[in-house]
Amino acid sequence: MREPGRDVGRDFLERAQAAVGDDGRLPLGAMPGWDVFPFEAEGLRARPLTEYADPEPDRRKSPAECKTCAALDRRDLVLHQGERLAVIRPGGTNLPFVAGVVSRSHELLDDLDDDGHVELGRLIGRTYAALRALEGIGNVHVNKWENGTGHLSVTLLARPLGVLQLRGSHVTTWADMLPPTPTEELDARAELVRSALATR
């Protein structure tokens, strides 16, 4: 008898593989019918599922290779510094504004204690409010992927008001295709966010 929970990932993959069609691929599902889906469904197909991997490969970068660590060393990209966490922005983005709540040291969410969790929640809420208050912002999406860097990062993405196709989980896919937002616009918004985060 297998240990309960031991092969959850393997069982999940086997169920998914049993659902593939004659072409060895899963059906597209409901997303291509969403108003916010960025691609036309005709000709689109799912990639084949890959093999089960346990243990998973270590995809973390060292601090010397980490873009988040590098951003923390740049005063123009740091919007706020807390006790254990900070708020930074990327050097450029194709959205109106993006900010990240990150650990000040090269560590993962798994490494935070209860006080770190409290600070994380507070900074996510304050950063959300600061981005939401920017002129022309329709919504702010909050995401945590943290796959591959080894550095805690919760990303907040500001969606432009009225651009409804950028709603929801496909905002980053759309952003990948959009032209860059002018640097002067990002710099001006960064000062507003920095000021908002300094007021409490």
C-alpha positions in Angstrom: 0.0 0.0 0.0 1.3 3.4 -1.0 1.9 6.1 1.6 -1.1 8.6 1.5 -0.1 11.7 -0.5 3.2 10.3 -1.6 2.4 10.2 -5.3 -0.1 13.0 -5.6 1.9 14.6 -8.5 2.3 11.3 -10.3 -1.4 10.4 -9.9 -2.3 13.9 -11.1 -0.1 13.5 -14.3 -1.5 10.0 -15.0 -5.1 11.3 -14.8 -4.1 14.2 -17.2 -2.4 11.8 -19.6 -5.5 9.6 -19.6 -7.5 12.6 -20.8 -5.5 13.3 -24.0 -7.0 12.9 -27.4 -5.8 10.9 -30.4 -3.1 13.5 -31.1 -1.6 13.0 -27.6 -2.7 16.5 -26.5 -5.2 17.8 -24.0 -8.2 19.7 -25.3 -7.8 23.5 -25.0 -10.4 23.9 -22.3 -12.5 27.0 -21.6 -9.9 29.7 -21.7 -9.8 30.3 -25.5 -13.5 31.3 -25.1 -12.7 34.0 -22.5 -13.0 37.6 -23.7 -9.5 38.2 -22.2 -7.8 35.3 -23.9 -5.0 36.9 -26.0 -5.0 34.5 -29.0 -7.5 33.3 -31.6 -8.4 29.6 -30.9 -8.2 28.5 -34.5 -4.9 26.6 -35.0 -4.0 26.8 -31.3 -3.1 23.5 -29.6 -1.8 22.4 -26.2 1.7 21.2 -25.8 2.1 17.5 -25.0 2.5 16.9 -21.3 6.1 16.2 -20.2 7.3 13.4 -18.0 7.0 13.3 -14.2 10.0 14.7 -12.4 10.7 13.9 -8.8 12.8 15.2 -7.4 12.3 18.5 -9.3 15.4 20.1 -10.7 16.8 23.0 -8.6 16.0 26.1 -10.7 17.1 28.7 -8.2 19.7 31.3 -9.1 22.6 32.3 -6.9 22.5 35.9 -5.4 25.1 36.9 -8.0 22.8 35.9 -10.8 19.5 37.2 -9.2 17.8 40.2 -10.9 16.0 40.9 -7.6 19.2 41.1 -5.7 20.6 43.4 -8.4 17.5 45.6 -8.2 17.8 46.0 -4.4 21.2 47.6 -5.0 19.7 50.3 -7.2 18.2 53.3 -5.4 16.1 54.2 -8.4 14.4 50.8 -8.3 13.8 50.6 -4.6 10.5 52.2 -3.6 10.4 51.2 0.1 12.5 49.3 2.6 11.0 47.5 5.6 12.6 45.5 8.3 12.8 42.2 6.3 11.1 43.1 3.0 11.3 45.8 0.4 9.2 47.1 -2.5 11.0 47.4 -5.8 10.1 48.0 -9.4 11.6 46.7 -12.6 13.7 48.9 -14.8 11.0 48.8 -17.5 7.6 47.3 -18.1 5.0 47.2 -20.9 2.2 47.9 -18.3 1.4 51.3 -16.7 3.3 50.1 -13.6 4.7 47.0 -11.9 6.0 46.6 -8.3 7.4 43.7 -6.4 7.2 43.0 -2.7 10.5 41.1 -2.1 12.7 39.8 0.6 15.7 42.0 1.3 17.9 38.9 1.5 18.1 36.1 -1.0 15.4 33.8 0.6 12.1 32.2 -0.3 8.6 32.6 1.1 9.2 29.3 2.9 11.9 31.0 5.0 9.7 33.8 6.5 8.6 33.5 10.1 5.3 34.8 11.5 6.6 38.4 11.7 7.8 38.2 8.1 4.3 37.0 7.1 2.7 40.0 8.9 5.1 42.4 7.1 4.5 40.7 3.8 0.7 41.1 4.1 1.0 44.7 5.2 3.3 45.6 2.3 1.2 43.8 -0.3 -1.9 45.7 0.9 -0.1 49.1 1.0 1.6 48.6 -2.4 -1.8 47.5 -3.9 -3.4 50.7 -2.5 -0.5 52.8 -3.9 -0.8 51.4 -7.4 -4.6 51.4 -7.4 -4.4 55.1 -6.5 -2.4 56.0 -9.6 -4.3 57.9 -12.2 -5.8 55.8 -15.0 -5.5 52.4 -13.3 -8.4 50.0 -13.6 -7.2 47.3 -11.3 -4.1 45.7 -9.8 -3.3 42.0 -10.1 -1.3 40.3 -7.4 0.8 37.2 -8.2 3.4 35.0 -6.6 5.3 32.6 -9.0 8.8 32.4 -7.5 9.8 29.6 -9.9 13.5 29.8 -10.6 15.0 32.7 -8.8 15.3 31.6 -5.2 14.1 35.0 -4.1 10.7 35.8 -2.6 8.8 38.1 -4.9 5.1 39.0 -4.9 4.4 40.9 -8.1 1.7 43.6 -8.4 0.7 44.5 -11.9 -1.3 47.7 -12.7 -3.9 47.3 -15.5 -4.8 50.4 -17.4 -8.3 51.7 -16.9 -10.7 50.7 -19.7 -8.4 48.1 -21.3 -10.6 45.1 -20.5 -8.7 42.5 -22.5 -5.9 42.8 -19.9 -8.2 41.6 -17.1 -7.2 38.6 -15.1 -4.7 35.9 -15.5 -3.6 36.7 -19.0 -2.3 40.2 -18.1 1.3 39.0 -18.3 0.8 37.4 -21.7 -0.6 40.6 -23.1 2.1 42.6 -21.4 4.7 40.5 -23.2 3.4 41.6 -26.6 2.7 45.3 -25.8 5.2 48.1 -26.5 7.3 49.5 -23.6 5.8 52.1 -21.4 7.9 55.3 -21.7 10.6 55.7 -19.0 9.4 59.1 -17.9 5.9 57.8 -17.2 7.3 55.0 -15.1 9.6 57.3 -13.2 6.8 59.7 -12.4 4.6 56.9 -11.2 7.4 55.5 -9.2 7.7 58.7 -7.2 4.0 58.7 -6.4 4.2 55.1 -5.2 7.4 55.8 -3.2 5.7 58.8 -1.6 2.6 56.8 -0.8 4.6 54.0 0.9 6.6 56.5 3.0 3.4 58.1 4.5 2.7 55.3 7.1 
